[in-house]
Amino acid sequence: MNIGHKEILTVYRKNNEELSYQVICMRLAIEQLEAANQDLERQLAAAQTTTDDSE
């Protein structure tokens, strides 16, 4: 079976596009997790401040 240059490039581009899409999705997920983490850290700091004030 002889695979030509065009076929190889087509497969490579398709795989590369799928990987690029996956990378974009992962980056968006990471950004969402980081934002959620910062929100939780703020809530924790606020809760600790409230606890400190009541003592």
All heavy atoms as TSV, in Angstrom:
chain	resi	resn	atom	element	x	y	z
A	1	MET	N	N	0.850	-1.197	0.000
A	1	MET	CA	C	0.000	0.000	0.000
A	1	MET	C	C	0.883	1.242	0.000
A	1	MET	O	O	1.736	1.395	0.856
A	1	MET	CB	C	-0.901	-0.019	1.241
A	1	MET	CG	C	-1.904	1.077	1.287
A	1	MET	SD	S	-3.067	0.768	2.632
A	1	MET	CE	C	-3.203	2.394	3.297
A	2	ASN	N	N	0.659	2.074	-0.959
A	2	ASN	CA	C	1.473	3.274	-1.099
A	2	ASN	C	C	0.649	4.499	-0.693
A	2	ASN	O	O	-0.362	4.802	-1.318
A	2	ASN	CB	C	1.947	3.396	-2.558
A	2	ASN	CG	C	3.011	4.467	-2.707
A	2	ASN	OD1	O	3.382	5.109	-1.743
A	2	ASN	ND2	N	3.488	4.650	-3.918
A	3	ILE	N	N	1.092	5.152	0.352
A	3	ILE	CA	C	0.372	6.340	0.831
A	3	ILE	C	C	1.102	7.576	0.317
A	3	ILE	O	O	2.310	7.709	0.501
A	3	ILE	CB	C	0.299	6.375	2.367
A	3	ILE	CG1	C	-0.463	5.147	2.872
A	3	ILE	CG2	C	-0.380	7.646	2.842
A	3	ILE	CD1	C	-0.488	5.031	4.367
A	4	GLY	N	N	0.365	8.452	-0.313
A	4	GLY	CA	C	0.962	9.656	-0.875
A	4	GLY	C	C	1.120	10.756	0.154
A	4	GLY	O	O	0.593	10.694	1.267
A	5	HIS	N	N	1.862	11.765	-0.249
A	5	HIS	CA	C	2.102	12.928	0.605
A	5	HIS	C	C	0.805	13.614	1.018
A	5	HIS	O	O	0.643	14.020	2.163
A	5	HIS	CB	C	2.980	13.925	-0.157
A	5	HIS	CG	C	4.280	14.205	0.519
A	5	HIS	ND1	N	4.982	13.259	1.240
A	5	HIS	CD2	C	5.009	15.343	0.595
A	5	HIS	CE1	C	6.067	13.798	1.728
A	5	HIS	NE2	N	6.126	15.062	1.342
A	6	LYS	N	N	-0.106	13.771	0.063
A	6	LYS	CA	C	-1.369	14.464	0.357
A	6	LYS	C	C	-2.167	13.738	1.432
A	6	LYS	O	O	-2.734	14.364	2.317
A	6	LYS	CB	C	-2.209	14.610	-0.913
A	6	LYS	CG	C	-1.712	15.673	-1.847
A	6	LYS	CD	C	-2.643	15.843	-3.024
A	6	LYS	CE	C	-2.132	16.923	-3.952
A	6	LYS	NZ	N	-2.993	17.097	-5.119
A	7	GLU	N	N	-2.208	12.407	1.343
A	7	GLU	CA	C	-2.950	11.631	2.337
A	7	GLU	C	C	-2.342	11.809	3.730
A	7	GLU	O	O	-3.043	11.984	4.716
A	7	GLU	CB	C	-2.989	10.142	1.960
A	7	GLU	CG	C	-3.877	9.833	0.779
A	7	GLU	CD	C	-3.195	10.002	-0.569
A	7	GLU	OE1	O	-2.053	10.490	-0.613
A	7	GLU	OE2	O	-3.816	9.659	-1.587
A	8	ILE	N	N	-1.028	11.764	3.786
A	8	ILE	CA	C	-0.339	11.926	5.070
A	8	ILE	C	C	-0.631	13.312	5.642
A	8	ILE	O	O	-0.964	13.456	6.820
A	8	ILE	CB	C	1.178	11.705	4.917
A	8	ILE	CG1	C	1.452	10.232	4.594
A	8	ILE	CG2	C	1.919	12.121	6.186
A	8	ILE	CD1	C	2.887	9.930	4.226
A	9	LEU	N	N	-0.538	14.338	4.815
A	9	LEU	CA	C	-0.804	15.701	5.289
A	9	LEU	C	C	-2.250	15.855	5.740
A	9	LEU	O	O	-2.526	16.520	6.733
A	9	LEU	CB	C	-0.484	16.717	4.187
A	9	LEU	CG	C	1.000	16.967	3.956
A	9	LEU	CD1	C	1.199	17.878	2.737
A	9	LEU	CD2	C	1.660	17.569	5.168
A	10	THR	N	N	-3.177	15.223	5.017
A	10	THR	CA	C	-4.594	15.316	5.392
A	10	THR	C	C	-4.814	14.688	6.771
A	10	THR	O	O	-5.479	15.266	7.633
A	10	THR	CB	C	-5.481	14.608	4.345
A	10	THR	OG1	O	-5.260	15.228	3.081
A	10	THR	CG2	C	-6.946	14.719	4.703
A	11	VAL	N	N	-4.242	13.510	6.995
A	11	VAL	CA	C	-4.378	12.836	8.294
A	11	VAL	C	C	-3.721	13.681	9.377
A	11	VAL	O	O	-4.277	13.871	10.458
A	11	VAL	CB	C	-3.752	11.424	8.235
A	11	VAL	CG1	C	-3.646	10.835	9.629
A	11	VAL	CG2	C	-4.571	10.525	7.325
A	12	TYR	N	N	-2.538	14.215	9.078
A	12	TYR	CA	C	-1.826	15.045	10.057
A	12	TYR	C	C	-2.656	16.273	10.416
A	12	TYR	O	O	-2.820	16.601	11.585
A	12	TYR	CB	C	-0.462	15.471	9.508
A	12	TYR	CG	C	0.261	16.423	10.432
A	12	TYR	CD1	C	0.906	15.950	11.577
A	12	TYR	CD2	C	0.268	17.792	10.191
A	12	TYR	CE1	C	1.537	16.812	12.440
A	12	TYR	CE2	C	0.906	18.661	11.052
A	12	TYR	CZ	C	1.535	18.168	12.166
A	12	TYR	OH	O	2.156	19.032	13.024
A	13	ARG	N	N	-3.188	16.948	9.426
A	13	ARG	CA	C	-3.999	18.158	9.696
A	13	ARG	C	C	-5.223	17.812	10.529
A	13	ARG	O	O	-5.566	18.532	11.460
A	13	ARG	CB	C	-4.425	18.804	8.372
A	13	ARG	CG	C	-3.340	19.587	7.729
A	13	ARG	CD	C	-3.867	20.476	6.610
A	13	ARG	NE	N	-2.781	21.043	5.860
A	13	ARG	CZ	C	-2.491	20.746	4.594
A	13	ARG	NH1	N	-3.240	19.894	3.936
A	13	ARG	NH2	N	-1.475	21.297	3.988
A	14	LYS	N	N	-5.882	16.711	10.164
A	14	LYS	CA	C	-7.074	16.304	10.904
A	14	LYS	C	C	-6.711	16.032	12.369
A	14	LYS	O	O	-7.375	16.516	13.281
A	14	LYS	CB	C	-7.687	15.063	10.267
A	14	LYS	CG	C	-8.983	14.625	10.902
A	14	LYS	CD	C	-9.611	13.478	10.107
A	14	LYS	CE	C	-10.964	13.105	10.655
A	14	LYS	NZ	N	-10.874	12.307	11.875
A	15	ASN	N	N	-5.655	15.271	12.604
A	15	ASN	CA	C	-5.228	14.974	13.969
A	15	ASN	C	C	-4.808	16.242	14.694
A	15	ASN	O	O	-5.097	16.420	15.878
A	15	ASN	CB	C	-4.074	13.970	13.966
A	15	ASN	CG	C	-4.534	12.579	13.586
A	15	ASN	OD1	O	-5.712	12.270	13.646
A	15	ASN	ND2	N	-3.594	11.752	13.177
A	16	ASN	N	N	-4.108	17.118	13.992
A	16	ASN	CA	C	-3.644	18.365	14.594
A	16	ASN	C	C	-4.825	19.245	14.990
A	16	ASN	O	O	-4.819	19.846	16.067
A	16	ASN	CB	C	-2.722	19.090	13.605
A	16	ASN	CG	C	-1.838	20.102	14.285
A	16	ASN	OD1	O	-1.548	19.984	15.465
A	16	ASN	ND2	N	-1.423	21.105	13.551
A	17	GLU	N	N	-5.847	19.319	14.136
A	17	GLU	CA	C	-7.033	20.115	14.455
A	17	GLU	C	C	-7.756	19.539	15.661
A	17	GLU	O	O	-8.204	20.274	16.538
A	17	GLU	CB	C	-7.974	20.164	13.247
A	17	GLU	CG	C	-7.487	21.084	12.146
A	17	GLU	CD	C	-8.284	20.944	10.865
A	17	GLU	OE1	O	-9.359	20.326	10.886
A	17	GLU	OE2	O	-7.810	21.466	9.836
A	18	GLU	N	N	-7.854	18.202	15.720
A	18	GLU	CA	C	-8.513	17.579	16.867
A	18	GLU	C	C	-7.730	17.847	18.146
A	18	GLU	O	O	-8.308	18.153	19.184
A	18	GLU	CB	C	-8.664	16.069	16.636
A	18	GLU	CG	C	-9.727	15.743	15.615
A	18	GLU	CD	C	-9.798	14.266	15.276
A	18	GLU	OE1	O	-9.184	13.457	15.990
A	18	GLU	OE2	O	-10.470	13.931	14.295
A	19	LEU	N	N	-6.405	17.762	18.056
A	19	LEU	CA	C	-5.574	18.051	19.225
A	19	LEU	C	C	-5.720	19.512	19.634
A	19	LEU	O	O	-5.834	19.816	20.814
A	19	LEU	CB	C	-4.101	17.750	18.924
A	19	LEU	CG	C	-3.681	16.293	19.084
A	19	LEU	CD1	C	-2.233	16.133	18.658
A	19	LEU	CD2	C	-3.866	15.808	20.502
A	20	SER	N	N	-5.715	20.409	18.654
A	20	SER	CA	C	-5.867	21.836	18.953
A	20	SER	C	C	-7.192	22.082	19.668
A	20	SER	O	O	-7.254	22.828	20.644
A	20	SER	CB	C	-5.809	22.671	17.678
A	20	SER	OG	O	-4.551	22.535	17.081
A	21	TYR	N	N	-8.250	21.451	19.188
A	21	TYR	CA	C	-9.565	21.595	19.807
A	21	TYR	C	C	-9.529	21.082	21.250
A	21	TYR	O	O	-10.036	21.721	22.165
A	21	TYR	CB	C	-10.612	20.833	18.983
A	21	TYR	CG	C	-11.985	20.849	19.591
A	21	TYR	CD1	C	-12.769	21.999	19.551
A	21	TYR	CD2	C	-12.504	19.720	20.222
A	21	TYR	CE1	C	-14.030	22.025	20.113
A	21	TYR	CE2	C	-13.760	19.732	20.792
A	21	TYR	CZ	C	-14.519	20.894	20.734
A	21	TYR	OH	O	-15.761	20.916	21.311
A	22	GLN	N	N	-8.883	19.918	21.446
A	22	GLN	CA	C	-8.789	19.351	22.789
A	22	GLN	C	C	-7.986	20.261	23.710
A	22	GLN	O	O	-8.336	20.447	24.876
A	22	GLN	CB	C	-8.164	17.958	22.740
A	22	GLN	CG	C	-9.080	16.930	22.104
A	22	GLN	CD	C	-8.405	15.597	21.892
A	22	GLN	OE1	O	-7.208	15.461	22.051
A	22	GLN	NE2	N	-9.185	14.592	21.527
A	23	VAL	N	N	-6.915	20.843	23.187
A	23	VAL	CA	C	-6.086	21.750	23.991
A	23	VAL	C	C	-6.902	22.982	24.392
A	23	VAL	O	O	-6.855	23.415	25.539
A	23	VAL	CB	C	-4.804	22.150	23.226
A	23	VAL	CG1	C	-4.093	23.309	23.899
A	23	VAL	CG2	C	-3.871	20.955	23.103
A	24	ILE	N	N	-7.671	23.525	23.451
A	24	ILE	CA	C	-8.506	24.693	23.759
A	24	ILE	C	C	-9.517	24.343	24.843
A	24	ILE	O	O	-9.706	25.094	25.809
A	24	ILE	CB	C	-9.219	25.199	22.475
A	24	ILE	CG1	C	-8.187	25.824	21.539
A	24	ILE	CG2	C	-10.319	26.194	22.819
A	24	ILE	CD1	C	-8.702	26.082	20.143
A	25	CYS	N	N	-10.151	23.171	24.724
A	25	CYS	CA	C	-11.126	22.743	25.739
A	25	CYS	C	C	-10.460	22.578	27.099
A	25	CYS	O	O	-11.021	22.966	28.124
A	25	CYS	CB	C	-11.797	21.437	25.316
A	25	CYS	SG	S	-12.936	21.639	23.939
A	26	MET	N	N	-9.270	21.995	27.104
A	26	MET	CA	C	-8.545	21.815	28.365
A	26	MET	C	C	-8.194	23.163	28.987
A	26	MET	O	O	-8.331	23.351	30.192
A	26	MET	CB	C	-7.265	20.996	28.146
A	26	MET	CG	C	-7.518	19.560	27.771
A	26	MET	SD	S	-8.235	18.607	29.107
A	26	MET	CE	C	-6.778	18.260	30.049
A	27	ARG	N	N	-7.749	24.102	28.163
A	27	ARG	CA	C	-7.399	25.431	28.696
A	27	ARG	C	C	-8.617	26.114	29.285
A	27	ARG	O	O	-8.525	26.758	30.335
A	27	ARG	CB	C	-6.777	26.290	27.591
A	27	ARG	CG	C	-5.359	25.880	27.287
A	27	ARG	CD	C	-4.706	26.814	26.295
A	27	ARG	NE	N	-3.349	26.385	26.015
A	27	ARG	CZ	C	-2.691	26.662	24.905
A	27	ARG	NH1	N	-3.263	27.377	23.963
A	27	ARG	NH2	N	-1.468	26.238	24.729
A	28	LEU	N	N	-9.761	26.001	28.597
A	28	LEU	CA	C	-10.988	26.596	29.130
A	28	LEU	C	C	-11.373	25.938	30.456
A	28	LEU	O	O	-11.765	26.626	31.399
A	28	LEU	CB	C	-12.138	26.448	28.121
A	28	LEU	CG	C	-12.041	27.334	26.890
A	28	LEU	CD1	C	-13.130	26.958	25.876
A	28	LEU	CD2	C	-12.155	28.803	27.258
A	29	ALA	N	N	-11.241	24.620	30.530
A	29	ALA	CA	C	-11.564	23.907	31.770
A	29	ALA	C	C	-10.633	24.350	32.894
A	29	ALA	O	O	-11.070	24.572	34.024
A	29	ALA	CB	C	-11.463	22.395	31.545
A	30	ILE	N	N	-9.345	24.507	32.579
A	30	ILE	CA	C	-8.371	24.954	33.589
A	30	ILE	C	C	-8.722	26.357	34.077
A	30	ILE	O	O	-8.688	26.631	35.278
A	30	ILE	CB	C	-6.937	24.892	33.029
A	30	ILE	CG1	C	-6.508	23.431	32.872
A	30	ILE	CG2	C	-5.959	25.655	33.915
A	30	ILE	CD1	C	-5.230	23.236	32.072
A	31	GLU	N	N	-9.077	27.250	33.144
A	31	GLU	CA	C	-9.452	28.613	33.543
A	31	GLU	C	C	-10.663	28.586	34.466
A	31	GLU	O	O	-10.719	29.317	35.461
A	31	GLU	CB	C	-9.761	29.457	32.307
A	31	GLU	CG	C	-8.522	29.867	31.530
A	31	GLU	CD	C	-8.854	30.630	30.261
A	31	GLU	OE1	O	-10.009	31.091	30.103
A	31	GLU	OE2	O	-7.951	30.775	29.416
A	32	GLN	N	N	-11.649	27.741	34.144
A	32	GLN	CA	C	-12.841	27.647	34.984
A	32	GLN	C	C	-12.491	27.099	36.364
A	32	GLN	O	O	-12.999	27.584	37.378
A	32	GLN	CB	C	-13.905	26.774	34.313
A	32	GLN	CG	C	-14.517	27.425	33.089
A	32	GLN	CD	C	-15.450	26.496	32.345
A	32	GLN	OE1	O	-15.375	25.278	32.478
A	32	GLN	NE2	N	-16.331	27.076	31.549
A	33	LEU	N	N	-11.621	26.098	36.413
A	33	LEU	CA	C	-11.210	25.534	37.702
A	33	LEU	C	C	-10.429	26.556	38.527
A	33	LEU	O	O	-10.628	26.656	39.742
A	33	LEU	CB	C	-10.359	24.277	37.488
A	33	LEU	CG	C	-11.123	23.039	37.021
A	33	LEU	CD1	C	-10.150	21.948	36.609
A	33	LEU	CD2	C	-12.049	22.542	38.119
A	34	GLU	N	N	-9.557	27.315	37.872
A	34	GLU	CA	C	-8.790	28.331	38.596
A	34	GLU	C	C	-9.711	29.409	39.152
A	34	GLU	O	O	-9.532	29.860	40.285
A	34	GLU	CB	C	-7.723	28.936	37.685
A	34	GLU	CG	C	-6.557	27.990	37.429
A	34	GLU	CD	C	-5.548	28.519	36.422
A	34	GLU	OE1	O	-5.883	29.446	35.646
A	34	GLU	OE2	O	-4.426	27.994	36.404
A	35	ALA	N	N	-10.706	29.807	38.366
A	35	ALA	CA	C	-11.656	30.814	38.837
A	35	ALA	C	C	-12.461	30.270	40.019
A	35	ALA	O	O	-12.672	30.978	41.011
A	35	ALA	CB	C	-12.589	31.231	37.697
A	36	ALA	N	N	-12.897	29.024	39.930
A	36	ALA	CA	C	-13.647	28.405	41.028
A	36	ALA	C	C	-12.770	28.292	42.274
A	36	ALA	O	O	-13.235	28.533	43.393
A	36	ALA	CB	C	-14.158	27.030	40.603
A	37	ASN	N	N	-11.504	27.947	42.074
A	37	ASN	CA	C	-10.566	27.837	43.188
A	37	ASN	C	C	-10.379	29.190	43.875
A	37	ASN	O	O	-10.398	29.277	45.105
A	37	ASN	CB	C	-9.233	27.292	42.681
A	37	ASN	CG	C	-8.289	26.941	43.811
A	37	ASN	OD1	O	-8.698	26.438	44.834
A	37	ASN	ND2	N	-7.006	27.209	43.605
A	38	GLN	N	N	-10.222	30.242	43.094
A	38	GLN	CA	C	-10.058	31.584	43.671
A	38	GLN	C	C	-11.310	31.982	44.444
A	38	GLN	O	O	-11.218	32.576	45.520
A	38	GLN	CB	C	-9.762	32.604	42.569
A	38	GLN	CG	C	-8.364	32.470	41.992
A	38	GLN	CD	C	-8.128	33.398	40.812
A	38	GLN	OE1	O	-9.050	34.053	40.326
A	38	GLN	NE2	N	-6.895	33.455	40.342
A	39	ASP	N	N	-12.469	31.645	43.899
A	39	ASP	CA	C	-13.721	31.954	44.581
A	39	ASP	C	C	-13.799	31.220	45.921
A	39	ASP	O	O	-14.174	31.809	46.942
A	39	ASP	CB	C	-14.912	31.581	43.686
A	39	ASP	CG	C	-16.229	32.071	44.251
A	39	ASP	OD1	O	-16.274	33.224	44.737
A	39	ASP	OD2	O	-17.205	31.297	44.220
A	40	LEU	N	N	-13.421	29.942	45.919
A	40	LEU	CA	C	-13.433	29.168	47.169
A	40	LEU	C	C	-12.427	29.724	48.173
A	40	LEU	O	O	-12.708	29.775	49.375
A	40	LEU	CB	C	-13.130	27.696	46.879
A	40	LEU	CG	C	-14.266	26.908	46.223
A	40	LEU	CD1	C	-13.778	25.533	45.793
A	40	LEU	CD2	C	-15.455	26.786	47.169
A	41	GLU	N	N	-11.264	30.149	47.692
A	41	GLU	CA	C	-10.264	30.734	48.588
A	41	GLU	C	C	-10.798	32.021	49.214
A	41	GLU	O	O	-10.590	32.278	50.401
A	41	GLU	CB	C	-8.957	31.000	47.837
A	41	GLU	CG	C	-8.172	29.725	47.548
A	41	GLU	CD	C	-6.929	29.958	46.706
A	41	GLU	OE1	O	-6.734	31.092	46.199
A	41	GLU	OE2	O	-6.149	29.008	46.545
A	42	ARG	N	N	-11.519	32.836	48.431
A	42	ARG	CA	C	-12.123	34.063	48.966
A	42	ARG	C	C	-13.167	33.725	50.022
A	42	ARG	O	O	-13.231	34.359	51.078
A	42	ARG	CB	C	-12.769	34.882	47.835
A	42	ARG	CG	C	-11.796	35.827	47.180
A	42	ARG	CD	C	-12.510	36.774	46.217
A	42	ARG	NE	N	-11.893	36.600	44.907
A	42	ARG	CZ	C	-12.435	36.015	43.857
A	42	ARG	NH1	N	-13.668	35.566	43.907
A	42	ARG	NH2	N	-11.786	35.884	42.731
A	43	GLN	N	N	-14.003	32.716	49.718
A	43	GLN	CA	C	-15.032	32.309	50.678
A	43	GLN	C	C	-14.399	31.791	51.971
A	43	GLN	O	O	-14.875	32.095	53.062
A	43	GLN	CB	C	-15.935	31.231	50.070
A	43	GLN	CG	C	-16.839	31.728	48.967
A	43	GLN	CD	C	-17.680	30.614	48.375
A	43	GLN	OE1	O	-17.924	29.595	49.010
A	43	GLN	NE2	N	-18.122	30.806	47.141
A	44	LEU	N	N	-13.338	31.017	51.835
A	44	LEU	CA	C	-12.645	30.483	53.009
A	44	LEU	C	C	-12.046	31.622	53.836
A	44	LEU	O	O	-12.180	31.646	55.062
A	44	LEU	CB	C	-11.544	29.516	52.571
A	44	LEU	CG	C	-10.700	28.905	53.694
A	44	LEU	CD1	C	-11.578	28.108	54.658
A	44	LEU	CD2	C	-9.601	28.028	53.113
A	45	ALA	N	N	-11.411	32.578	53.166
A	45	ALA	CA	C	-10.824	33.718	53.873
A	45	ALA	C	C	-11.912	34.512	54.595
A	45	ALA	O	O	-11.736	34.921	55.741
A	45	ALA	CB	C	-10.065	34.605	52.890
A	46	ALA	N	N	-13.057	34.697	53.941
A	46	ALA	CA	C	-14.160	35.431	54.560
A	46	ALA	C	C	-14.702	34.660	55.765
A	46	ALA	O	O	-14.990	35.252	56.805
A	46	ALA	CB	C	-15.271	35.667	53.538
A	47	ALA	N	N	-14.800	33.353	55.641
A	47	ALA	CA	C	-15.305	32.531	56.744
A	47	ALA	C	C	-14.327	32.557	57.918
A	47	ALA	O	O	-14.742	32.632	59.074
A	47	ALA	CB	C	-15.534	31.099	56.275
A	48	GLN	N	N	-13.036	32.529	57.634
A	48	GLN	CA	C	-12.034	32.574	58.705
A	48	GLN	C	C	-12.051	33.930	59.398
A	48	GLN	O	O	-11.920	34.008	60.611
A	48	GLN	CB	C	-10.641	32.275	58.136
A	48	GLN	CG	C	-10.462	30.821	57.772
A	48	GLN	CD	C	-9.151	30.547	57.051
A	48	GLN	OE1	O	-8.578	31.448	56.434
A	48	GLN	NE2	N	-8.705	29.321	57.107
A	49	THR	N	N	-12.252	34.983	58.626
A	49	THR	CA	C	-12.332	36.334	59.205
A	49	THR	C	C	-13.561	36.423	60.113
A	49	THR	O	O	-13.474	36.937	61.218
A	49	THR	CB	C	-12.447	37.407	58.087
A	49	THR	OG1	O	-11.315	37.274	57.231
A	49	THR	CG2	C	-12.471	38.788	58.665
A	50	THR	N	N	-14.687	35.885	59.660
A	50	THR	CA	C	-15.904	35.889	60.458
A	50	THR	C	C	-15.700	35.081	61.736
A	50	THR	O	O	-16.097	35.501	62.818
A	50	THR	CB	C	-17.085	35.286	59.655
A	50	THR	OG1	O	-17.188	35.977	58.411
A	50	THR	CG2	C	-18.382	35.397	60.399
A	51	THR	N	N	-15.055	33.943	61.637
A	51	THR	CA	C	-14.795	33.105	62.808
A	51	THR	C	C	-13.863	33.827	63.782
A	51	THR	O	O	-14.079	33.811	64.990
A	51	THR	CB	C	-14.154	31.759	62.384
A	51	THR	OG1	O	-15.006	31.155	61.409
A	51	THR	CG2	C	-13.999	30.815	63.555
A	52	ASP	N	N	-12.836	34.500	63.260
A	52	ASP	CA	C	-11.901	35.234	64.104
A	52	ASP	C	C	-12.589	36.368	64.847
A	52	ASP	O	O	-12.305	36.623	66.009
A	52	ASP	CB	C	-10.743	35.804	63.270
A	52	ASP	CG	C	-9.852	34.694	62.716
A	52	ASP	OD1	O	-9.923	33.558	63.208
A	52	ASP	OD2	O	-9.069	34.980	61.789
A	53	ASP	N	N	-13.531	37.039	64.168
A	53	ASP	CA	C	-14.225	38.169	64.784
A	53	ASP	C	C	-15.126	37.708	65.936
A	53	ASP	O	O	-15.290	38.423	66.903
A	53	ASP	CB	C	-15.089	38.895	63.735
A	53	ASP	CG	C	-14.230	39.634	62.725
A	53	ASP	OD1	O	-13.007	39.805	62.997
A	53	ASP	OD2	O	-14.746	40.026	61.665
A	54	SER	N	N	-15.697	36.515	65.805
A	54	SER	CA	C	-16.656	36.068	66.820
A	54	SER	C	C	-15.954	35.513	68.064
A	54	SER	O	O	-16.608	35.299	69.079
A	54	SER	CB	C	-17.590	35.007	66.233
A	54	SER	OG	O	-16.849	33.861	65.832
A	55	GLU	N	N	-14.641	35.283	67.981
A	55	GLU	CA	C	-13.952	34.728	69.147
A	55	GLU	C	C	-13.569	35.794	70.153
A	55	GLU	O	O	-13.255	36.862	69.941
A	55	GLU	CB	C	-12.671	33.984	68.703
A	55	GLU	CG	C	-13.020	32.691	67.991
A	55	GLU	CD	C	-11.750	31.974	67.487
A	55	GLU	OE1	O	-10.647	32.489	67.699
A	55	GLU	OE2	O	-11.913	30.915	66.879
